[in-house]
Every structure is written in C-alpha cells, then in structure tokens.
C-alpha cells in the first residue's frame, strides 16, 4: 500500500514537473507548425466495389470453397464501402504478375496529385523545401522513392532527404517525428512529409488465411504534409504540434511477430497477421498512453484518477468491477484514430471511453477510403476539417498502430478555424450515410452463417 501511494505521488509530481517545464520553455523551444496537407484521390477508373472484389477473388484458382467464403466474409463485414481504390494491375487481372512499372506508376500518380496539391495550395515553391521525409513500407526501389520525388519536383541540390521503409501503418507519425527532430537543430526549415503504401506489387495470391486479409482491407491512397518551424508561417498554419509519443514493444517476441512480411509454405509473399496481434496492440497502446497522459491531461484529472485508484486499493475491492479510467476528453477535443479495421476502431473506442461521434471520422474514413496504411490518419483529419469541426484552440489527438509492434501518437492544437474539404469535397455531404451495411449483403450475406474471421485487427 505504501508503494502504491509513492507511485501515485510520483505520477502527480511528474505531471506537475512536465507542465512547469513546458511553461518555462515555451518561448525558447522550437515550434513545429502544420502548414497544410493534401490527401490523394485516385482516378475513378480505379474504384473497386464489393462485386469487383468478388470477381478478383474468383480469378484465384488456388482458392477452395473455404478460402472463398472466408474472403467474402471479410469483405462483406469489413465496414468498407463501394468507392475505394485499387492499383490498375489488379483491376486489369495482372495481380499475379506485377511489374516494377506498375509500382512506380502507382507512386507517380500519388506524387502528381497530393504532393503537387499541397505545394500549390500552400503557395510554397519546391525550391523552398529544405527537408523531405518519405515513407512507403513495402516498396523500396533504387534510386529510392524520395530521390524519385526530388527529381520529379526539381528540389534543391542540398535538400535533406530521408526514405523510410518497413515501418508499417504507424510510419506517418514516425516521419513527422523525424522532421520535427531535424527542425530542432535547424531554424526556419520547410519540411515535406510524404506518406503512402504500395499496393500494386503486394497482392497476396496464396491460401494462408493469416495472409489473405490485406487483400480485402488495404486500398490505395497517400498524403503529403508541409511542416515548418519558421514563425513567419504561424498565422498561415493550420495546427501546432504540442507533443509526440512513440512506443515500440518489438523486444517481445510475440509482438515482433504479430505482423510480418513473409513467404507462405508455397513461397508466395504476403503480410501475415498472427492471433497475438490484438494482445500486442493493447500492450503497445497502454505503453503509449502511460507516457502520453501526463503530457496532455490537466493535473486535476490525473489527481482524480490517482485518488480513485488509491481508494479502490484501500477498500480492497475485488470481483469483475472495472477499475477507474482516465478521462482523455478532459484534454482532447477530437480523436483522430487509425482506421485499420472495425475491430481496431471499436477497441480504441472502448479503451478510451469514447462516443460514436468521437469515432465517426475513423469509421467514415474506413468506409470511403479503406485502410490506406500510414496515410489513413490524414484522411481522418480531413474528414473532421470537411465537417468544420476543427476550431481555433481545439486539441486533436492522433493515434496509430503498426508492425514492429508500435503505437505512435501526437497531439496538435488547432491555430485557426478550418474548413477545407480536401479529398472529401465531392462526397462529404453524403456522410455519415444512413447505413453502413454492405449493399451486397443480400447477395453475399450467407457467408455470415459459416465459421471464420470477419475483419479483425489490420494495420
């Protein structure tokens, strides 16, 4: 009991010390402003409906009835709508024979749309970019993709360029962290963060069910973000970064193996998602929140939580009664959650005690765009902005998960009222729809009568 009291006191002391340090260093610390961002909207001829996805499944002659039913079950229950996007080689029936050109064409379309858009609407000349951080997890050609981007936009010879790969769905915030750390040592820096995933060469053609989920949930997308620490841009910026926390529990064998890019027993490459993945996600999430909470929540909420926890121990309450929970809404106005799948969103909602409205942006992003890997968070943020929910002074928490296993989060303060509809412009009035039930449920609904997994954790 004495130990618990000491831990409680240390928790409060840590929170108060952090707040004092933050206040004292506010004037001298390097700022990180989000100047603007743009989400990629592929062309309409790349849309993939449930019916189209069913036709792609039927083309794989290796699948038996069990595998066919399994995939249909995932698609029908995934929470994904009829307007997501696939790479052209899949729609053209060449998913088993992807070429290097297919992968590069997917990236070039993204660069020409999102990167060009964010530079244009921010009125930033490509020659003004000092730093580029690019992440694409499962495609690493030579020259690197960041070099291809430098060549495409004619960036300066002395531009600092970083290419991240193999970092999974949480890499978008890792890229932001890399840019922020560079800016700590370089004043007046303009940073371009580019985040996407390569779907064209990564369609799994085997029969291992742990590796088949990605084909149903991952879709094409990407985002380009402009960050700066130049105070001259503060009035133009959309948000200011207040805090970024990373947790990597890869030292645990089960967590490290939870999501692995590997070959199946027949030598076919894909991403395997183990049964240990949900447990790894909870552990990484917990590690992240333990460090995040003292940095973003008011001392009063931390004291309330600590007091209730201490009281529970003093009364020696037993049984299945839930212990006290921290109310993150005391420090957060908007929750920007990774739309990795319906199970991911629901698990985070329950863990943080959120409402249906809090997770609406993540659910709608999953429905409209699917899981676009590391860029997904920016589509979620764009939904909030398109709905005009983000007002000056609001606090936004981003949370994302990824292989490794990792949970990363960052905390932003909105610096002006936001209302740009971005990639949602042509459809935002249709969201949220009256129902998220798959329109092909009548045709494929029979799959729910079989045993199998129906859209679990995917990152």
C-alpha positions as CSV (number, residue, x, y, z in Angstrom):
1,X,0.0,0.0,0.0
2,X,2.9,2.4,0.8
3,X,4.3,1.6,-2.6
4,X,1.1,2.5,-4.3
5,X,1.0,5.8,-2.5
6,X,4.6,6.5,-3.6
7,X,3.7,5.6,-7.3
8,X,0.6,7.9,-7.1
9,X,2.7,10.8,-5.8
10,X,5.3,10.3,-8.4
11,X,2.7,10.3,-11.1
12,X,1.4,13.6,-10.0
13,X,4.9,15.1,-9.4
14,X,5.8,14.0,-13.0
15,X,2.7,15.7,-14.4
16,X,3.3,18.9,-12.5
17,X,7.0,19.0,-13.3
18,X,6.3,18.5,-17.0
19,X,3.7,21.3,-17.0
20,X,6.2,23.6,-15.3
21,X,9.0,22.7,-17.7
22,X,6.7,23.2,-20.6
23,X,5.6,26.7,-19.4
24,X,9.2,27.8,-18.7
25,X,10.5,26.6,-22.1
26,X,7.6,27.7,-24.2
27,X,9.4,30.7,-25.6
28,X,12.6,29.1,-26.4
29,X,11.6,25.7,-27.7
30,X,11.4,25.1,-31.4
31,X,7.9,25.2,-32.9
32,X,6.5,22.7,-35.4
33,X,3.6,24.0,-37.4
34,X,1.4,22.1,-39.8
35,X,1.2,24.5,-42.7
36,X,-1.1,22.3,-44.8
37,X,-1.7,18.8,-46.1
38,X,-3.3,17.0,-49.1
39,X,-4.8,13.5,-49.4
40,X,-4.5,11.6,-52.6
41,X,-7.7,10.8,-54.5
42,X,-7.1,8.3,-57.3
43,X,-9.0,8.4,-60.6
44,X,-12.5,7.0,-60.7
45,X,-11.5,4.2,-63.1
46,X,-9.6,2.6,-60.2
47,X,-12.6,2.2,-57.9
48,X,-13.3,-1.3,-56.6
49,X,-16.7,-2.4,-55.5
50,X,-17.6,-5.5,-53.5
51,X,-18.7,-7.1,-56.7
52,X,-15.4,-6.3,-58.3
53,X,-13.5,-7.6,-55.3
54,X,-15.5,-10.8,-55.5
55,X,-14.6,-11.2,-59.2
56,X,-10.9,-10.7,-58.3
57,X,-11.2,-13.4,-55.7
58,X,-12.8,-15.8,-58.2
59,X,-9.8,-15.4,-60.5
60,X,-7.5,-17.1,-58.0
61,X,-7.9,-20.8,-58.9
62,X,-5.9,-21.8,-55.9
63,X,-8.8,-20.9,-53.6
64,X,-11.1,-23.6,-52.4
65,X,-14.6,-23.1,-51.1
66,X,-13.4,-22.5,-47.6
67,X,-11.0,-19.7,-48.6
68,X,-13.5,-18.2,-51.0
69,X,-16.1,-18.0,-48.2
70,X,-13.5,-16.6,-45.8
71,X,-12.6,-13.7,-48.1
72,X,-16.2,-12.8,-48.9
73,X,-17.0,-12.8,-45.2
74,X,-14.2,-10.3,-44.5
75,X,-15.2,-8.1,-47.4
76,X,-18.9,-8.0,-46.5
77,X,-18.2,-7.3,-42.8
78,X,-15.2,-5.0,-43.2
79,X,-17.0,-1.7,-43.0
80,X,-15.6,-0.7,-46.4
81,X,-17.8,1.0,-48.9
82,X,-18.1,0.9,-52.7
83,X,-15.8,3.7,-53.6
84,X,-12.3,2.7,-52.5
85,X,-9.4,2.3,-55.0
86,X,-7.1,-0.5,-56.2
87,X,-4.0,-0.4,-58.3
88,X,-4.5,-0.8,-62.1
89,X,-2.7,-4.1,-62.4
90,X,-5.2,-5.8,-60.0
91,X,-8.2,-4.3,-61.9
92,X,-6.6,-5.5,-65.2
93,X,-6.2,-9.0,-63.9
94,X,-2.4,-8.9,-63.6
95,X,-2.1,-9.1,-59.8
96,X,-0.1,-12.3,-60.0
97,X,2.5,-10.7,-62.4
98,X,3.1,-7.2,-61.1
99,X,5.9,-5.2,-62.7
100,X,8.2,-2.6,-61.4
101,X,6.4,-0.1,-63.7
102,X,3.1,-1.0,-62.0
103,X,4.5,0.0,-58.6
104,X,6.2,3.2,-59.9
105,X,3.1,4.3,-61.8
106,X,1.1,4.0,-58.6
107,X,3.6,6.2,-56.8
108,X,3.8,8.7,-59.7
109,X,0.1,9.2,-59.7
110,X,0.2,9.9,-56.0
111,X,3.1,12.3,-56.3
112,X,1.4,14.2,-59.1
113,X,-1.8,14.6,-57.1
114,X,-1.1,15.0,-53.4
115,X,2.4,16.5,-53.4
116,X,1.7,18.9,-56.2
117,X,-1.6,19.9,-54.5
118,X,-0.1,20.7,-51.1
119,X,2.7,22.8,-52.6
120,X,0.2,24.6,-54.8
121,X,-2.4,25.5,-52.2
122,X,0.3,26.5,-49.7
123,X,2.0,28.7,-52.3
124,X,5.3,27.0,-51.5
125,X,7.9,26.8,-54.3
126,X,9.5,23.4,-54.5
127,X,12.9,25.2,-54.2
128,X,11.8,26.4,-50.8
129,X,11.6,22.8,-49.4
130,X,14.6,22.1,-47.1
131,X,13.8,18.6,-45.9
132,X,11.8,15.7,-47.3
133,X,10.8,12.6,-45.3
134,X,9.1,9.9,-47.3
135,X,7.7,6.6,-46.1
136,X,6.4,3.7,-48.1
137,X,6.5,0.5,-46.2
138,X,6.8,-2.3,-48.7
139,X,8.3,-0.9,-51.8
140,X,12.0,0.2,-51.8
141,X,13.4,0.6,-55.3
142,X,16.7,2.1,-56.3
143,X,17.0,5.0,-56.7
144,X,14.8,5.5,-53.7
145,X,11.3,6.9,-53.9
146,X,12.4,10.0,-52.1
147,X,15.0,10.5,-54.9
148,X,12.3,10.0,-57.5
149,X,10.3,12.7,-55.8
150,X,13.3,15.1,-55.7
151,X,13.8,14.6,-59.4
152,X,10.0,14.9,-60.2
153,X,9.7,18.3,-58.5
154,X,13.2,19.6,-59.1
155,X,14.1,20.1,-55.4
156,X,17.4,21.8,-54.5
157,X,20.7,20.0,-54.6
158,X,21.2,20.5,-50.8
159,X,17.7,19.2,-49.8
160,X,17.9,16.8,-46.9
161,X,16.1,13.6,-47.9
162,X,15.1,10.6,-45.8
163,X,13.5,7.4,-47.1
164,X,11.7,5.2,-44.5
165,X,10.5,1.6,-45.3
166,X,9.2,-1.4,-43.4
167,X,7.6,0.8,-40.7
168,X,4.0,-0.3,-41.3
169,X,0.8,1.8,-40.7
170,X,2.4,3.9,-37.9
171,X,5.1,5.3,-40.2
172,X,3.2,8.5,-40.9
173,X,3.8,9.8,-37.4
174,X,7.4,8.5,-37.4
175,X,8.0,10.6,-40.5
176,X,6.6,13.6,-38.6
177,X,8.9,12.9,-35.7
178,X,11.9,12.6,-38.0
179,X,11.1,16.0,-39.5
180,X,10.5,17.6,-36.1
181,X,13.8,16.3,-34.7
182,X,15.7,17.7,-37.7
183,X,14.0,21.1,-37.2
184,X,15.1,21.2,-33.6
185,X,18.6,21.8,-34.9
186,X,17.8,23.9,-38.0
187,X,15.8,27.2,-37.7
188,X,13.4,28.3,-40.4
189,X,13.1,24.9,-42.1
190,X,10.3,23.9,-44.6
191,X,9.7,20.1,-44.4
192,X,7.7,18.0,-46.8
193,X,6.4,14.7,-45.3
194,X,5.1,12.2,-47.8
195,X,3.3,9.0,-46.7
196,X,1.8,6.2,-48.6
197,X,1.9,2.4,-49.3
198,X,2.5,0.3,-52.4
199,X,-0.4,-2.0,-53.2
200,X,0.5,-2.9,-56.9
201,X,3.3,-5.4,-56.2
202,X,1.9,-6.7,-52.9
203,X,-1.3,-8.6,-53.7
204,X,-1.2,-12.0,-52.0
205,X,-2.1,-14.9,-54.2
206,X,-1.8,-17.8,-51.8
207,X,-4.2,-19.6,-49.5
208,X,-2.9,-18.8,-46.0
209,X,-5.8,-17.2,-44.2
210,X,-3.5,-15.1,-41.9
211,X,-2.1,-13.5,-45.1
212,X,-5.3,-13.1,-47.1
213,X,-6.9,-10.3,-45.0
214,X,-4.8,-7.5,-46.5
215,X,-6.3,-8.0,-50.0
216,X,-9.7,-7.2,-48.6
217,X,-8.9,-4.1,-46.5
218,X,-5.9,-2.3,-47.8
219,X,-6.6,0.3,-50.5
220,X,-4.6,2.9,-52.5
221,X,-4.1,6.3,-51.0
222,X,-1.5,8.7,-49.7
223,X,-0.9,12.1,-48.1
224,X,1.6,14.9,-48.4
225,X,2.2,17.3,-45.4
226,X,4.1,20.5,-45.1
227,X,5.6,21.3,-41.7
228,X,7.7,24.2,-40.7
229,X,9.3,25.8,-37.6
230,X,9.5,29.2,-39.2
231,X,7.5,31.6,-37.0
232,X,6.7,33.7,-40.1
233,X,4.2,31.0,-41.2
234,X,2.4,30.7,-37.9
235,X,-0.6,32.8,-38.9
236,X,-1.0,30.6,-42.1
237,X,-0.6,27.3,-40.3
238,X,-3.5,25.0,-39.5
239,X,-2.1,23.4,-36.3
240,X,0.9,23.4,-34.0
241,X,2.4,20.2,-32.7
242,X,2.4,20.1,-28.9
243,X,3.5,16.5,-28.2
244,X,4.6,13.3,-30.0
245,X,5.0,9.9,-28.2
246,X,6.3,6.7,-29.7
247,X,6.1,3.2,-28.2
248,X,7.8,0.1,-29.7
249,X,7.4,-3.2,-27.9
250,X,9.3,-5.2,-30.5
251,X,11.6,-6.6,-27.8
252,X,8.7,-9.0,-27.0
253,X,8.8,-12.0,-29.5
254,X,5.1,-12.3,-29.9
255,X,4.7,-8.6,-30.5
256,X,7.6,-8.6,-33.0
257,X,5.9,-11.5,-34.9
258,X,2.4,-10.1,-34.8
259,X,2.5,-8.6,-38.3
260,X,5.2,-10.0,-40.6
261,X,6.0,-9.7,-44.3
262,X,7.0,-13.3,-45.2
263,X,6.6,-16.2,-47.6
264,X,3.9,-18.8,-47.1
265,X,4.6,-22.6,-47.3
266,X,4.4,-22.4,-51.1
267,X,6.9,-19.5,-51.3
268,X,4.2,-16.8,-52.0
269,X,4.9,-13.4,-50.4
270,X,2.4,-11.6,-48.2
271,X,1.8,-10.0,-44.8
272,X,0.9,-12.5,-42.0
273,X,-1.2,-11.3,-39.1
274,X,-0.9,-13.6,-36.1
275,X,-3.5,-14.3,-33.4
276,X,-1.2,-12.5,-30.9
277,X,-1.8,-9.2,-32.8
278,X,-4.7,-7.8,-30.7
279,X,-2.8,-8.5,-27.5
280,X,0.3,-6.8,-28.9
281,X,-1.9,-3.8,-29.9
282,X,-3.3,-3.4,-26.4
283,X,0.2,-3.6,-24.8
284,X,1.7,-1.0,-27.2
285,X,-1.4,1.2,-26.7
286,X,-1.0,1.0,-22.9
287,X,2.7,1.8,-23.1
288,X,2.0,4.9,-25.2
289,X,-0.8,6.2,-23.1
290,X,1.2,5.9,-19.9
291,X,3.7,8.3,-21.3
292,X,1.2,10.5,-23.1
293,X,-1.3,11.1,-20.4
294,X,0.9,13.2,-18.1
295,X,1.8,15.4,-21.0
296,X,-1.6,16.3,-22.3
297,X,-4.1,16.0,-19.5
298,X,-4.8,18.5,-16.7
299,X,-3.3,17.8,-13.3
300,X,-6.8,17.7,-11.9
301,X,-7.8,14.7,-14.0
302,X,-4.6,12.9,-13.1
303,X,-5.2,13.6,-9.4
304,X,-8.8,12.3,-9.7
305,X,-7.7,9.1,-11.4
306,X,-4.9,8.5,-8.8
307,X,-7.2,9.2,-5.9
308,X,-9.9,6.8,-7.2
309,X,-7.2,4.1,-7.8
310,X,-5.8,4.5,-4.3
311,X,-9.3,4.4,-2.8
312,X,-10.1,1.2,-4.7
313,X,-6.9,-0.4,-3.3
314,X,-7.7,0.8,0.2
315,X,-11.2,-0.7,0.1
316,X,-9.7,-3.9,-1.4
317,X,-12.5,-4.2,-3.9
318,X,-12.5,-7.5,-5.8
319,X,-14.5,-9.1,-8.5
320,X,-15.0,-8.1,-12.1
321,X,-15.8,-4.5,-11.4
322,X,-13.9,-2.2,-13.7
323,X,-11.2,0.0,-12.2
324,X,-11.1,3.8,-12.6
325,X,-10.3,5.1,-16.1
326,X,-8.6,8.3,-17.1
327,X,-11.0,10.7,-19.0
328,X,-9.0,11.7,-22.0
329,X,-11.7,14.1,-23.1
330,X,-10.6,16.5,-20.4
331,X,-7.5,17.2,-22.5
332,X,-8.6,16.2,-26.0
333,X,-11.4,17.6,-28.2
334,X,-11.0,15.4,-31.3
335,X,-9.7,11.8,-31.7
336,X,-8.0,11.1,-35.0
337,X,-7.8,7.3,-34.9
338,X,-6.2,4.9,-37.3
339,X,-9.0,3.2,-39.4
340,X,-7.2,-0.2,-39.5
341,X,-10.5,-2.1,-39.3
342,X,-13.8,-2.1,-37.5
343,X,-12.2,-4.1,-34.6
344,X,-9.4,-1.6,-34.3
345,X,-11.7,1.4,-34.1
346,X,-14.1,-0.3,-31.6
347,X,-11.2,-1.5,-29.4
348,X,-9.8,2.0,-29.1
349,X,-13.3,3.5,-28.6
350,X,-13.9,1.2,-25.6
351,X,-10.4,1.7,-24.1
352,X,-10.8,5.5,-24.1
353,X,-14.5,5.6,-23.3
354,X,-15.4,7.4,-26.5
355,X,-18.7,8.1,-28.0
356,X,-20.0,7.1,-31.5
357,X,-19.4,10.7,-32.6
358,X,-15.8,10.6,-31.4
359,X,-15.0,7.6,-33.7
360,X,-17.2,8.7,-36.6
361,X,-14.3,10.2,-38.6
362,X,-12.4,7.0,-38.4
363,X,-15.4,4.8,-39.3
364,X,-16.3,7.1,-42.3
365,X,-12.7,7.1,-43.5
366,X,-12.6,3.3,-43.4
367,X,-15.9,3.2,-45.4
368,X,-14.9,5.8,-48.0
369,X,-11.2,5.1,-48.5
370,X,-10.4,1.7,-46.8
371,X,-7.2,1.2,-44.9
372,X,-4.6,3.3,-46.7
373,X,-1.9,2.3,-44.2
374,X,0.3,5.1,-42.8
375,X,-1.6,7.9,-44.7
376,X,-5.0,6.9,-43.1
377,X,-4.8,9.4,-40.3
378,X,-4.7,12.3,-42.7
379,X,-7.9,11.2,-44.3
380,X,-9.5,11.1,-40.8
381,X,-8.2,14.6,-40.1
382,X,-9.5,15.8,-43.5
383,X,-13.0,14.4,-42.6
384,X,-13.0,16.5,-39.4
385,X,-12.0,19.6,-41.3
386,X,-14.5,19.0,-44.1
387,X,-17.3,18.7,-41.4
388,X,-16.0,22.0,-40.0
389,X,-15.4,20.5,-36.6
390,X,-11.9,21.9,-36.1
391,X,-12.0,25.3,-34.4
392,X,-9.2,27.5,-33.2
393,X,-7.9,26.3,-29.9
394,X,-9.2,22.8,-30.3
395,X,-6.9,19.9,-29.3
396,X,-6.5,16.9,-31.6
397,X,-5.0,13.5,-30.7
398,X,-3.8,11.2,-33.4
399,X,-3.2,7.5,-32.6
400,X,-1.9,4.9,-34.9
401,X,-0.6,1.3,-34.8
402,X,1.9,-0.6,-36.9
403,X,4.1,-3.7,-37.3
404,X,7.0,-4.0,-35.0
405,X,4.9,-3.7,-32.9
406,X,4.3,0.0,-32.5
407,X,1.8,2.6,-31.2
408,X,2.5,6.2,-32.0
409,X,0.5,9.3,-31.0
410,X,0.8,13.0,-31.5
411,X,-1.1,16.0,-30.0
412,X,-2.0,19.1,-32.0
413,X,-3.5,22.4,-31.2
414,X,-5.6,24.0,-34.0
415,X,-4.4,27.5,-34.6
416,X,-7.4,28.8,-36.8
417,X,-10.8,27.6,-37.8
418,X,-10.5,25.0,-40.5
419,X,-13.0,24.3,-43.3
420,X,-11.1,22.8,-46.4
421,X,-13.0,19.8,-47.6
422,X,-9.9,18.4,-49.5
423,X,-10.3,14.9,-50.9
424,X,-13.8,14.7,-49.3
425,X,-15.2,17.6,-51.3
426,X,-17.4,15.7,-53.7
427,X,-18.9,13.3,-51.1
428,X,-18.8,14.9,-47.6
429,X,-22.5,15.8,-47.7
430,X,-23.2,12.1,-48.0
431,X,-21.5,11.2,-44.7
432,X,-22.4,9.7,-42.4
433,X,-24.7,7.6,-44.6
434,X,-27.9,6.2,-43.2
435,X,-26.4,2.8,-43.0
436,X,-23.0,1.2,-43.4
437,X,-24.5,-2.2,-44.3
438,X,-22.8,-3.6,-47.4
439,X,-25.2,-3.2,-50.4
440,X,-24.3,-6.7,-51.4
441,X,-25.3,-8.2,-48.1
442,X,-28.3,-9.8,-49.8
443,X,-26.1,-11.5,-52.3
444,X,-23.2,-12.5,-50.1
445,X,-24.9,-12.4,-46.6
446,X,-24.9,-16.2,-46.5
447,X,-21.2,-16.1,-45.6
448,X,-22.1,-14.9,-42.1
449,X,-23.5,-18.4,-41.4
450,X,-20.1,-20.0,-41.6
451,X,-17.3,-20.1,-39.1
452,X,-14.4,-17.8,-39.7
453,X,-12.8,-14.5,-39.1
454,X,-14.7,-11.4,-40.2
455,X,-12.4,-8.4,-40.3
456,X,-10.2,-8.3,-37.3
457,X,-7.2,-6.2,-36.5
458,X,-5.4,-5.0,-39.6
459,X,-2.6,-2.4,-39.7
